[in-house]
């Protein structure tokens, strides 16, 4: 058989294989009990599948991440990430129990098995990763500038041009002034005790802009465009990831696969709807071809 004949036969076999794979993927559904049997006996993946529901540690007072809507339902981006996992586990995004916890309990509740996973706008750090495993990031947080839509200097360029006359409010912490001066080196920085008062300083026009989380800027500007404006500048990237207990590669692999598929693969509906609802933006288009996950 010459090389041309070999190649022709290979291509025929390849097309047949692809056709068979397509039929199998369309016709075969994952059986939860069979999936549970495949996980190692000491893996949380098997425990969760046998239990029939996922237990997620989270909060309820921080929009757009986790909060109660007007109907009293727990919603937010963190809540959506929990439902994405439930859908992957049981093909049912409602099979999840949310346990309300203080931010200080995010790591202890994972390590003591009170929850299966914590999804609570948790910044990934090397220090925390010595205590728990982090999932792949599901959001890149940052610092951004919130201004008033009626202000003359509502854009970042105008704030920068204002020099030392530009006034910025920010939540009080040791690095607050330094963080603002990264992008507005000449500005006056007003450190304030609570986030609510940081915003109140803007609303009362005691400052020209409030430096807050990018997600907060997007949430407020998209929900209240007559009251708040996104100045168009963000910096100081921070990764948000879910927290899992260490020593369970099967559980970690499942969570990472579910998140990656929901953000970049063929099951993006839940993630996309939440991203648009809570941040007022369309997610970037995904293009088949070279992977970018």
N, C-alpha and C positions, 0 to 999 in steps of 0.2 A: 504494500500500500504506500503510495507516495505521500508527500507532505500535504498536498492540496486535499487529498481524500481524507486524511486524518483530521485535518482542520474542519472539513465539512461535517464529518461524523460528530466531532466534538461540539460544534455549534448546534446540531440537531439535538444532541443529548442535553445541552445546556438549555435550549428553549423548552424542551419537554420538562426538564427539572423545574424551570421557572413556573411553567403552567401548573405543574403539580403542587408546587409550594403555594401558589396563589389560591388554589382550591382548598388546600389544607388550612391556610390561615383564615379563610373566610368561613370554613365549615366547623372548625374546631374551637370550642370554648374552653377556657381554663377552669377545671374543677377545683374548688377551694380545698376539699379534703385531700385530693391528690397533690395539690401544691403544698399543703401542710406536711404531707408525708415525705416530701423531698427535702424539706428543711431539716437541719440537724436537730436532734432531740432537745438540745439545750438552747436553741435559738429563740429569741423573742418572736421572730417571724412565725414560727410554728405555734407558739402560745397564743398570739393574736388571732391567727386563723382559726384555731380551735375554739377560742372564746367567742368569736363571731362579731366582735366590735373592737375598734381602736380607742385607746385612752390617751388624750392629748392634754398636756399642761399648757395653759395660756392665761391671758388676762381678759378684762372686759371694760376697760376704761380709757383706752388709748386709740382713738381714731387716727388714721384709717386702718390700723392693724388689728385691733380686737375691741369691739364695742357693741352696745345694744342699739338696734335701730328703733324707729318709732313704734314698731309692732312688738318691741321687747325681745326680738330675736338676736342672737349672738352672730355678728357678722364681722367682716374685715379681711384683710389680706392674709393674716396668719390663720384665720379660720378657714379660708379657702384652701390653704396649703394642707390643712388637716383633712379636708374633704377630698382633696386630690388623692391622698394616701388611702382613704377609705374606699374610694372608687377603684383604685388599683388592687386593693385587697379583696373586696367583695363585690365589685361592679355596682356599688351602691354608696354614693357620697354621704348618705345619712347615717351610716353605721359607724358613728364616732361619738364618743362621750368627751366633752370638754370639761376639764377640771380647772377651776379658777385658782390662781396662785399669785402670790406676791413676786415681784421680780427677784427678790432674794432667794426664792425657793426654786428657781429655774433649774439649777444644777442639782441641789439636794433631792428634789422629787424624782429626777431621772436616776440618780445613783442608788436610791433606796427603793426603786421599783414602784413608787406610787403612781407614776405615769409611764406610758410606753415611750413617749417622746415629748420634748418641750418645743413648742413653736410660738415664740413670744418676742418678736423683734430683738433678737439676741445678737449682739455684735461678736463676730468671730475674732478671737485673739489666741496667741500662742500660749498664754498663761492658762486660759480656760480649757484649751485643748489638752492640757495635762490631766484634766479631771474627767472630761467627757469627749466623745467623738462629735464632730460637727458634720452635718450633711453638706452637700455641695451648696453654694450660696443660692438663694432664691430672690435676692434683691441687693442692689448696691446703694446703700444710704450715703448721704453727704450733708454738708451744711449749705444752706441756700438763703437767699434774701427775699423777704416778704415786704412789699410796699403797698401804698394806697393807690388805687386806680386813678384818683383825681389829682395826685401829686405831680408837680412839674418834673421832679427828679425821681420818677418811679423806676427807671431802667438802671441797670448796673453801670452803664457808661456815664450817665448823669451823676450817679452817686460817686463814682471814681473821680469825675471832673470836679466835684465839690470839694475835694481835698479835706482840709482840717475842719471845714464847716459841716461836713457830713456826720450825722449822729446815728449810731447803731446800738440797738438793745440786744442783749444776749443773756442766756441763763448763766448765773454766776458759777464759775469754776476756775481752777488754777490756770488753765490754758486759754481762757475765754478771749482775753485781749489779744494774745498772740495769734489765735486762730483767725480773728477778724482781720488783723493787720497783714495776713498773708495775701489778701486780695484788695484790701482798702488800707494801705499802709499809713495814711495820714488821718484817718477818721477818728472821731471821738467815740469811745466804747463805754456804754452804760451797762454794767453788770447788775442783773436784777434777780431777786430771790426765787421766783416761780415762773414757769412758762406762761401762765395766764397773765402775769404782770408784764412779761416781755411783750406780749401782744397788746396789752392795754396801753403800754407806752407808745406803740405805733398808732393805735386808734386815736389816742389823745393828741397826737402830733408832737409829742415830746422828743421823738426820734424820727429819722427819715426812713429807716428800715429796721426790721427785726431779723436777726440771724437765728434761724431755727432749722430743724431737719428738713431735707429736701422733700421727704414724703409729706410733711406737714404743710409745706408751701404748696405743693401740688393739690393736696386735699382741700385746703381752704380756698385757694384761687379758683379751683374748678367748681366748687360748691357755692361759693359766694363771690362771683366776679365783680359785683358792684361794690364790694367791701375790701377785697384783697387783690393784689397783683403780684405775679411772679416776676421778679426783676431780671430773671434770665441768667443767673450765675450760680453755679454750684461747685463745691470743691471738698477736699478732705474725705475721700472715699472710705466707706466702712462696709464690710460684708455682713449680711444677715444670713444666719444658717440655723437649722434645727439642731437641738441637742439630743444625743442618744448616749446610752451607757456604753462603756468601752468593752472590748472583748467579744463582740458579736458581729462578725463580718457579713453574715447572711442578712441581718436586719439592716445594717448600714447600706449594703449593696441594693437592697430593695428600695429603701427610701431615696437613694441617689438616682436610681433608675426611674422611679415614679416622677420625681421632680424634673429630671432631664426630659422625659417624654412629654410632660405637661408644659414645659417651657419651650422646647425646641423640636418636638417630634410630631406625631400624628394625632395627639389627644390634647390640644391646647385650648379647648373651649372654656374650661373653668378658669384657667389662669388668665386668659385674654379678657374675659368678661370682668374679672375682678380688677385687673390692672387698669382697664378703662374706667370702671366705676369709681375706684378709690383714688386714682391718680389723674384722671381726666385725659389720659393719653392712650393712643393705639400702640400696642407692642410693636417693635421692629419686625419687618417682614422676614420670614424664614425662607431661604432658598435651597432647594435640593442641590446636592453636590458636596463640596468640601465641608466637613463638619466644623462648626464654630462653637460647640458647647464646651 
